[in-house]
């Protein structure tokens, strides 16, 4: 597992190429694990968690998954996901954390 500091590049997934080849680097820490690309937006002030997650999703290749770690249920994120063709599945999480697996809707 590799974690990157906010704004830092990571050879294992902290940076991702956007749709036009531009590099997308979210402010939140990201890392790649066996279950997909992770982003931890806990502790960021609104609307930064929403912005970082949507920015990251714009760079994820087809069939990819993003695991988002949040401090609370992101009610404003769900309609945004639906609009861009993504869905969220809640995963088990420890101690008040909300963890979502984000995938492109079939």
C-alpha positions in Angstrom: 0.0 0.0 0.0 1.3 3.5 -0.9 -0.1 6.8 0.4 0.8 10.1 -1.0 0.8 13.4 0.8 -1.7 16.0 -0.3 -0.7 17.5 -3.6 2.3 15.1 -4.0 2.7 12.8 -6.9 2.7 9.1 -6.4 4.1 6.5 -8.8 1.4 4.0 -7.7 -1.7 6.1 -8.3 -1.5 9.4 -6.5 -1.6 11.1 -9.8 -3.9 10.0 -12.6 -4.1 11.1 -16.2 -7.3 13.0 -17.0 -9.4 12.6 -20.1 -7.2 15.0 -22.1 -3.9 13.6 -20.8 -3.6 16.2 -18.1 -2.5 15.1 -14.7 -5.2 15.1 -12.0 -3.8 15.4 -8.5 -6.4 15.6 -5.7 -5.6 17.6 -2.6 -6.6 14.6 -0.5 -4.2 11.6 0.0 -4.6 8.8 -2.5 -3.1 5.3 -2.7 -3.6 2.1 -4.6 -4.5 -1.1 -2.9 -5.7 -4.5 -4.1 -9.3 -3.4 -4.1 -8.7 -0.2 -6.1 -7.7 3.4 -5.9 -8.3 5.0 -2.4 -8.9 8.6 -1.5 -9.1 9.9 2.0 -11.1 13.1 2.2 -11.7 13.0 6.0 -10.8 16.3 7.6 -11.2 18.4 4.5 -13.6 21.4 4.7 -16.7 21.3 2.4 -16.9 21.3 -0.6 -13.3 19.9 -1.0 -14.3 16.2 -0.4 -16.9 16.4 -3.1 -14.6 18.3 -5.5 -11.6 15.9 -4.9 -13.7 12.8 -5.4 -15.4 14.0 -8.6 -12.0 15.2 -10.0 -10.5 11.8 -9.3 -13.4 10.0 -10.9 -12.9 11.9 -14.1 -9.5 10.3 -14.5 -10.3 6.7 -13.6 -10.2 4.3 -16.5 -13.3 2.2 -17.5 -13.8 -0.6 -15.1 -11.9 1.0 -12.3 -13.0 1.5 -8.7 -12.4 4.2 -6.2 -12.7 3.6 -2.5 -13.6 6.9 -0.8 -12.9 7.4 2.9 -15.2 10.1 4.4 -16.0 11.6 7.8 -19.8 11.5 7.2 -22.4 10.3 4.7 -21.9 12.5 1.5 -25.5 13.3 0.7 -24.6 15.8 -1.9 -22.3 13.3 -3.7 -25.0 10.8 -4.6 -26.9 12.9 -7.2 -23.6 14.0 -8.7 -22.5 10.4 -9.1 -25.8 9.5 -10.8 -25.4 12.4 -13.2 -22.0 11.2 -14.3 -22.9 7.5 -14.5 -21.3 6.3 -11.3 -22.8 4.5 -8.3 -21.8 4.1 -4.6 -21.8 1.0 -2.4 -21.3 1.5 1.3 -18.5 -0.7 2.8 -18.0 -1.7 6.4 -15.9 0.9 8.2 -14.5 1.5 11.6 -15.4 4.1 14.2 -17.7 6.5 12.5 -15.9 6.6 9.2 -18.0 6.3 6.0 -16.3 4.2 3.3 -17.8 4.0 -0.2 -16.8 1.9 -3.2 -17.5 4.0 -6.3 -17.8 2.3 -9.7 -19.3 3.2 -13.1 -22.9 2.2 -13.3 -23.5 -0.8 -15.6 
